[in-house]
Amino acid sequence: MSPGLDARDGEIVLVRHAETEWSRAGRHTGRSDVPLSEHGRSLARALAAALAQWRFEHVLVSPARRARETCELCGLGGQASVREELREWDYGDYEGLTSAEVQARRPGWSLWRDGCPGGEKVEAVGRRADRVIAELQAPGGAVAVFSHGHLLRVLGARWIGLAAAEGARLLLATAAVCVLGEEHETRALARWSCATSYSEAP
């Protein structure tokens, strides 16, 4: 975790789930309910110390096993509420494939521009992120959100008023922590992709 990550009341802390065998291999993991790898479990446990600087009033988590397991290993499972909106992008026909495998089928393909046949386009993921943001606007203390790489990148973009597709510019490692905040009533990314390990490509 980067030094100087000061906790403040009311901050929104995003946590990408820790490593799975599929994420390590670069396979698109949307609705497949794969568990954390052993290395991923170690990374999730290591996140507990970084998250201990906040006193979370609310903890929201994706229904997916990898997100719930990360939340539990961080010590926050007991206060977590599941939100369907926090599920990962639905990759449809491209589920389980790497980007190279998709490109071999469809040269020039971009997830952020083209979406996935049988799955979601970026605008649909953006609408889900917007519903999460609307809930996060309720007054209260700090909130932790455990979810997935692409969903959280879209959420980060929408938080600062960008189109959902601009999440393409916000790389996010597994077991990474991001902090959403405000300065002078302007939404901002206070921290992005602070991680215990960058051993895997986003």
C-alpha positions, -999 to 999 in steps of 0.1 A, spaced: 0 0 0 13 34 -9 24 55 22 4 85 31 -30 71 23 -49 91 49 -84 79 58 -112 104 60 -148 101 70 -172 98 41 -147 84 16 -156 56 -8 -130 29 -9 -131 6 -39 -114 -28 -37 -109 -51 -67 -110 -87 -58 -77 -105 -54 -62 -129 -79 -79 -159 -94 -64 -185 -118 -85 -169 -146 -74 -134 -139 -38 -144 -137 -42 -160 -171 -59 -129 -185 -92 -147 -192 -123 -126 -193 -142 -135 -161 -176 -121 -160 -204 -144 -147 -182 -175 -141 -180 -179 -104 -143 -188 -99 -126 -188 -65 -95 -169 -55 -61 -186 -61 -39 -194 -31 -18 -163 -39 -50 -143 -42 -61 -154 -7 -27 -142 6 -32 -108 -11 -67 -105 3 -55 -111 39 -27 -86 34 -53 -59 24 -69 -61 59 -42 -40 75 -46 -13 48 -83 -12 52 -81 -11 90 -75 27 89 -111 33 79 -142 27 101 -167 16 75 -203 24 80 -213 3 50 -197 -25 30 -211 -34 -4 -200 -65 -23 -206 -82 -57 -224 -115 -55 -194 -132 -72 -175 -157 -50 -141 -140 -57 -154 -106 -45 -171 -120 -14 -141 -141 -5 -118 -111 -8 -142 -91 15 -143 -119 40 -105 -124 42 -102 -86 48 -124 -91 79 -154 -72 65 -176 -100 55 -198 -98 86 -211 -63 77 -213 -68 39 -244 -63 18 -246 -79 -16 -254 -57 -46 -263 -72 -80 -252 -40 -97 -216 -47 -86 -213 -79 -108 -185 -78 -134 -192 -69 -171 -211 -97 -188 -187 -109 -215 -213 -131 -232 -197 -152 -259 -162 -140 -249 -165 -154 -214 -133 -173 -205 -113 -160 -235 -82 -139 -234 -80 -106 -253 -57 -123 -278 -82 -151 -284 -110 -126 -290 -87 -106 -314 -80 -137 -334 -118 -141 -339 -125 -105 -344 -95 -83 -354 -97 -48 -341 -121 -56 -313 -123 -33 -283 -143 -42 -252 -148 -5 -245 -161 3 -279 -178 -29 -291 -189 -47 -260 -195 -85 -262 -220 -105 -283 -245 -121 -260 -232 -99 -232 -231 -62 -223 -221 -30 -240 -202 -3 -220 -234 19 -217 -252 -9 -198 -223 -13 -174 -223 25 -170 -260 24 -160 -252 -2 -133 -223 19 -120 -246 50 -119 -271 31 -97 -242 22 -73 -231 59 -72 -266 70 -64 -266 47 -34 -231 59 -23 -244 95 -22 -264 88 9 -250 106 39 -229 86 63 -194 74 71 -169 57 49 -181 29 25 -161 -1 12 -171 -15 -22 -157 -49 -33 -161 -56 -70 -143 -63 -102 -117 -47 -125 -139 -35 -154 -169 -26 -133 -148 -5 -109 -130 12 -138 -164 22 -152 -175 33 -117 -144 55 -113 -149 72 -147 -186 79 -139 -177 92 -104 -157 120 -120 -183 127 -147 -167 109 -176 -184 86 -201 -183 49 -190 -159 41 -219 -133 64 -204 -128 36 -178 -104 22 -204 -79 48 -191 -81 37 -155 -59 6 -152 -66 -15 -121 -46 -43 -106 -60 -72 -86 -62 -67 -48 -60 -30 -55 -75 -2 -34 -89 31 -48 -104 60 -30 -131 83 -43 -135 116 -27 -145 153 -32 -126 186 -31 -146 218 -30 -177 199 -40 -160 184 -70 -158 147 -73 -122 134 -76 -101 102 -76 -82 106 -43 -62 75 -49 -62 49 -77 -49 13 -79 -29 13 -47 -21 -24 -45 -2 -49 -25 12 -65 -57 13 -57 -94 24 -92 -104 -6 -95 -128 -15 -72 -157 -48 -54 -153 
